[in-house]
Amino acid sequence: MSGYYYYAGQADRYEAHYLDACSLCRKPLRDSDIFMYRGNTPFCSKECRQEQMEMDEAREKNWKSGRSLGKSDAQNSTPNKAVRTGTVAVA
């Protein structure tokens, strides 16, 4: 076995350590600098790390814009609907 492996909790089952390869391009990280992001995500270069950061920012921006559209739609549609409040008894 090359690289670093850790015991995966089952007999005869070992898995590669998460620091063995770049999280983006999967390039081996043997004897090279490791560029970390968000605590435990390894990258082989500043460029790979930056690309992941940009993808995360775009995903977060899309997620936030989707949520803000959903909130505005809900706020705009609520006044047009009749809403009853009170107690409901079910037999």
CNS distance restraints for C-alpha pairs under 8 A (distance, minus, plus):
assign (resid   1 and name CA) (resid   5 and name CA) 7.96 0.50 0.50
assign (resid   3 and name CA) (resid  16 and name CA) 7.42 0.50 0.50
assign (resid   3 and name CA) (resid  17 and name CA) 7.93 0.50 0.50
assign (resid   3 and name CA) (resid  20 and name CA) 6.48 0.50 0.50
assign (resid   3 and name CA) (resid  30 and name CA) 7.52 0.50 0.50
assign (resid   4 and name CA) (resid  16 and name CA) 6.12 0.50 0.50
assign (resid   4 and name CA) (resid  17 and name CA) 5.54 0.50 0.50
assign (resid   4 and name CA) (resid  20 and name CA) 6.76 0.50 0.50
assign (resid   5 and name CA) (resid  14 and name CA) 6.03 0.50 0.50
assign (resid   5 and name CA) (resid  15 and name CA) 5.45 0.50 0.50
assign (resid   5 and name CA) (resid  16 and name CA) 4.57 0.50 0.50
assign (resid   5 and name CA) (resid  17 and name CA) 5.13 0.50 0.50
assign (resid   6 and name CA) (resid  14 and name CA) 5.55 0.50 0.50
assign (resid   6 and name CA) (resid  15 and name CA) 5.77 0.50 0.50
assign (resid   6 and name CA) (resid  16 and name CA) 6.59 0.50 0.50
assign (resid   6 and name CA) (resid  17 and name CA) 6.19 0.50 0.50
assign (resid   7 and name CA) (resid  13 and name CA) 6.53 0.50 0.50
assign (resid   7 and name CA) (resid  14 and name CA) 4.82 0.50 0.50
assign (resid   7 and name CA) (resid  15 and name CA) 6.79 0.50 0.50
assign (resid   8 and name CA) (resid  13 and name CA) 5.75 0.50 0.50
assign (resid   8 and name CA) (resid  14 and name CA) 5.25 0.50 0.50
assign (resid   8 and name CA) (resid  15 and name CA) 6.19 0.50 0.50
assign (resid   9 and name CA) (resid  13 and name CA) 7.20 0.50 0.50
assign (resid  16 and name CA) (resid  20 and name CA) 6.76 0.50 0.50
assign (resid  18 and name CA) (resid  42 and name CA) 7.78 0.50 0.50
assign (resid  19 and name CA) (resid  29 and name CA) 7.00 0.50 0.50
assign (resid  19 and name CA) (resid  42 and name CA) 6.14 0.50 0.50
assign (resid  20 and name CA) (resid  28 and name CA) 5.75 0.50 0.50
assign (resid  20 and name CA) (resid  29 and name CA) 5.41 0.50 0.50
assign (resid  20 and name CA) (resid  30 and name CA) 6.94 0.50 0.50
assign (resid  21 and name CA) (resid  26 and name CA) 4.97 0.50 0.50
assign (resid  21 and name CA) (resid  27 and name CA) 5.27 0.50 0.50
assign (resid  21 and name CA) (resid  28 and name CA) 4.28 0.50 0.50
assign (resid  21 and name CA) (resid  29 and name CA) 5.12 0.50 0.50
assign (resid  21 and name CA) (resid  42 and name CA) 7.37 0.50 0.50
assign (resid  21 and name CA) (resid  43 and name CA) 7.48 0.50 0.50
assign (resid  21 and name CA) (resid  44 and name CA) 7.61 0.50 0.50
assign (resid  22 and name CA) (resid  26 and name CA) 4.50 0.50 0.50
assign (resid  22 and name CA) (resid  27 and name CA) 5.23 0.50 0.50
assign (resid  22 and name CA) (resid  28 and name CA) 6.42 0.50 0.50
assign (resid  22 and name CA) (resid  29 and name CA) 6.53 0.50 0.50
assign (resid  22 and name CA) (resid  42 and name CA) 5.58 0.50 0.50
assign (resid  22 and name CA) (resid  43 and name CA) 4.33 0.50 0.50
assign (resid  22 and name CA) (resid  44 and name CA) 5.22 0.50 0.50
assign (resid  23 and name CA) (resid  41 and name CA) 6.53 0.50 0.50
assign (resid  23 and name CA) (resid  42 and name CA) 5.81 0.50 0.50
assign (resid  23 and name CA) (resid  43 and name CA) 5.71 0.50 0.50
assign (resid  24 and name CA) (resid  43 and name CA) 6.82 0.50 0.50
assign (resid  24 and name CA) (resid  48 and name CA) 6.35 0.50 0.50
assign (resid  24 and name CA) (resid  49 and name CA) 7.85 0.50 0.50
assign (resid  24 and name CA) (resid  52 and name CA) 7.15 0.50 0.50
assign (resid  25 and name CA) (resid  48 and name CA) 7.42 0.50 0.50
assign (resid  27 and name CA) (resid  44 and name CA) 6.87 0.50 0.50
assign (resid  28 and name CA) (resid  44 and name CA) 7.82 0.50 0.50
assign (resid  29 and name CA) (resid  33 and name CA) 7.48 0.50 0.50
assign (resid  29 and name CA) (resid  34 and name CA) 6.94 0.50 0.50
assign (resid  29 and name CA) (resid  44 and name CA) 6.24 0.50 0.50
assign (resid  32 and name CA) (resid  44 and name CA) 7.61 0.50 0.50
assign (resid  33 and name CA) (resid  44 and name CA) 6.84 0.50 0.50
assign (resid  33 and name CA) (resid  45 and name CA) 7.71 0.50 0.50
assign (resid  34 and name CA) (resid  42 and name CA) 6.08 0.50 0.50
assign (resid  34 and name CA) (resid  43 and name CA) 5.81 0.50 0.50
assign (resid  34 and name CA) (resid  44 and name CA) 5.57 0.50 0.50
assign (resid  34 and name CA) (resid  45 and name CA) 7.14 0.50 0.50
assign (resid  35 and name CA) (resid  42 and name CA) 5.72 0.50 0.50
assign (resid  35 and name CA) (resid  43 and name CA) 4.96 0.50 0.50
assign (resid  35 and name CA) (resid  44 and name CA) 6.20 0.50 0.50
assign (resid  35 and name CA) (resid  45 and name CA) 6.14 0.50 0.50
assign (resid  35 and name CA) (resid  46 and name CA) 6.48 0.50 0.50
assign (resid  35 and name CA) (resid  49 and name CA) 6.85 0.50 0.50
assign (resid  36 and name CA) (resid  40 and name CA) 6.39 0.50 0.50
assign (resid  36 and name CA) (resid  41 and name CA) 5.47 0.50 0.50
assign (resid  36 and name CA) (resid  42 and name CA) 4.65 0.50 0.50
assign (resid  36 and name CA) (resid  43 and name CA) 6.10 0.50 0.50
assign (resid  36 and name CA) (resid  49 and name CA) 7.50 0.50 0.50
assign (resid  37 and name CA) (resid  41 and name CA) 5.18 0.50 0.50
assign (resid  37 and name CA) (resid  42 and name CA) 6.56 0.50 0.50
assign (resid  37 and name CA) (resid  43 and name CA) 7.76 0.50 0.50
assign (resid  37 and name CA) (resid  49 and name CA) 6.83 0.50 0.50
assign (resid  43 and name CA) (resid  48 and name CA) 6.08 0.50 0.50
assign (resid  43 and name CA) (resid  49 and name CA) 5.64 0.50 0.50
assign (resid  44 and name CA) (resid  48 and name CA) 6.70 0.50 0.50
assign (resid  44 and name CA) (resid  49 and name CA) 7.78 0.50 0.50
assign (resid  45 and name CA) (resid  49 and name CA) 6.38 0.50 0.50
assign (resid  46 and name CA) (resid  50 and name CA) 5.97 0.50 0.50
assign (resid  47 and name CA) (resid  51 and name CA) 6.11 0.50 0.50
assign (resid  48 and name CA) (resid  52 and name CA) 6.34 0.50 0.50
assign (resid  49 and name CA) (resid  53 and name CA) 6.23 0.50 0.50
assign (resid  50 and name CA) (resid  54 and name CA) 6.17 0.50 0.50
assign (resid  51 and name CA) (resid  55 and name CA) 6.24 0.50 0.50
assign (resid  52 and name CA) (resid  56 and name CA) 6.13 0.50 0.50
assign (resid  53 and name CA) (resid  57 and name CA) 6.15 0.50 0.50
assign (resid  54 and name CA) (resid  58 and name CA) 6.15 0.50 0.50
assign (resid  55 and name CA) (resid  59 and name CA) 6.11 0.50 0.50
assign (resid  56 and name CA) (resid  60 and name CA) 6.03 0.50 0.50
assign (resid  57 and name CA) (resid  61 and name CA) 5.99 0.50 0.50
assign (resid  58 and name CA) (resid  62 and name CA) 6.12 0.50 0.50
assign (resid  59 and name CA) (resid  63 and name CA) 6.07 0.50 0.50
assign (resid  60 and name CA) (resid  64 and name CA) 6.05 0.50 0.50
assign (resid  61 and name CA) (resid  65 and name CA) 6.07 0.50 0.50
assign (resid  62 and name CA) (resid  66 and name CA) 6.04 0.50 0.50
assign (resid  63 and name CA) (resid  67 and name CA) 6.24 0.50 0.50
assign (resid  64 and name CA) (resid  68 and name CA) 6.11 0.50 0.50
assign (resid  65 and name CA) (resid  69 and name CA) 6.16 0.50 0.50
assign (resid  66 and name CA) (resid  70 and name CA) 6.24 0.50 0.50
assign (resid  67 and name CA) (resid  71 and name CA) 6.20 0.50 0.50
assign (resid  68 and name CA) (resid  72 and name CA) 6.22 0.50 0.50
assign (resid  69 and name CA) (resid  73 and name CA) 6.12 0.50 0.50
assign (resid  70 and name CA) (resid  74 and name CA) 6.18 0.50 0.50
assign (resid  71 and name CA) (resid  75 and name CA) 6.12 0.50 0.50
assign (resid  72 and name CA) (resid  76 and name CA) 6.00 0.50 0.50
assign (resid  73 and name CA) (resid  77 and name CA) 6.05 0.50 0.50
assign (resid  74 and name CA) (resid  78 and name CA) 6.13 0.50 0.50
assign (resid  75 and name CA) (resid  79 and name CA) 7.68 0.50 0.50
assign (resid  77 and name CA) (resid  81 and name CA) 7.04 0.50 0.50
